[in-house]
Amino acid sequence: CVSIGGSLDDTQNAFIQIPFTMTIDSVSVACSGNVSVSDLIIDINKNGTTLYTTQANRPTITTGTSSVTATDPDVTSLTAGDILSVDIDQVGTASNLMVTIICTL
């Protein structure tokens, strides 16, 4: 299991650089309080390309809930130097978003 800290860019998208080869095992997303107004949908990109080629599988926190363990991405292989970014594709009303990506070496 690997935990890697990330950063925010000037558009407030989170990103991390992968330090070594690994495989994504699972993705979970949580926020403070329940999402309201509309579902919150995020996307995770590797070097600018989505890991979720099946877009319906992107992590989605539905209205009235505060977390989701997402469907595994279609792309799970990561190599040293890859950049992962987390983008909000549809904004629900939520705060303190946390995305957890569990990987193995």
N, C-alpha and C positions, 0 to 999 in steps of 0.2 A: 504494500500500500504506500502511496506517495502523496505528500501534501506539498504544494508549491504556491507561494504567495504570488499575487498578481498586482497590476497597476491599472489606473484609469487613464485613457487618453483624453484629449481636449473635447471630445464629443461625449465623454462619460461612458464610453464602452470599455469594459474590462479586458485586459489581455495579459498573457503570460508567455514566456519563451520556454520551450521544453528543453531540459538539460541533458536528457539521455533517452534512448529508445525505450518505449513503454507501450502498453495496450490499455485502452479505456475499458473498465469493467462496468461502471454504472455512473449515472448522472442524476442528481437530485437538486431541486430548486425550492427555496423557502423564502418567505418574507414576514415582516411583522404585521400581524393582524390579517384578516381576510381580504382578498382581492374584491373590489367592487367595481361597478360600472360595466366592465367587460373583462373577458379572460386575459391573462398576462401570458404572452407567448415570447419565448426567447429562442435564439439560435446560437449555436456554437460553431465557429469557423476555424478551419486549419489553413493557415496561409491564405486567408481571404475566401476560401470555398467552404460551404456548409458541410458539416459532418452528417447532417440529416438530409440525404438525397430524397427520402420520402418525407416531404414537408409536413404531412399530417402527424408525423411522429415527434416533431419538435417539442421540447418541454413546455407544458402549458399548465399554469395554475388557473383553475376554473373559478369563476365568480363564486364567492361565498366560502372559499377554502384558502389555506395559506401555504400549502406545500404540495409537491408532487415528486415521486420517483419516476423519472422519465423512461420512456422506451430507449433501449440502447441505440446509440447512433449507428448509421450504416457504415461509417468509416470509424474504425477504432484504433488503427495503427498510428503511432506517433514516433517521430525520429528527432534526435537531438537537433536543435536549431529551429524546429517548427514553432510557429506562433499561433497560439489559440486565442481567439477573441470571443467574447460573449456580447451579443447584440440583442437589444429588446426590439422584437419585430412587431408586437402589438402591446400597447400600454394599457394595463388595467390600473386601477387606483390602488397602489401598494407602496410600502416603504421598506427600506433596509433589505434589499434583495440579496440573497446569498445563493451562489451556485457552487455545488460540490461535485467535482469530477474525481472519481476513484479510479486509480490506475495500478497496474502491476508491471514490474520490470521484466 
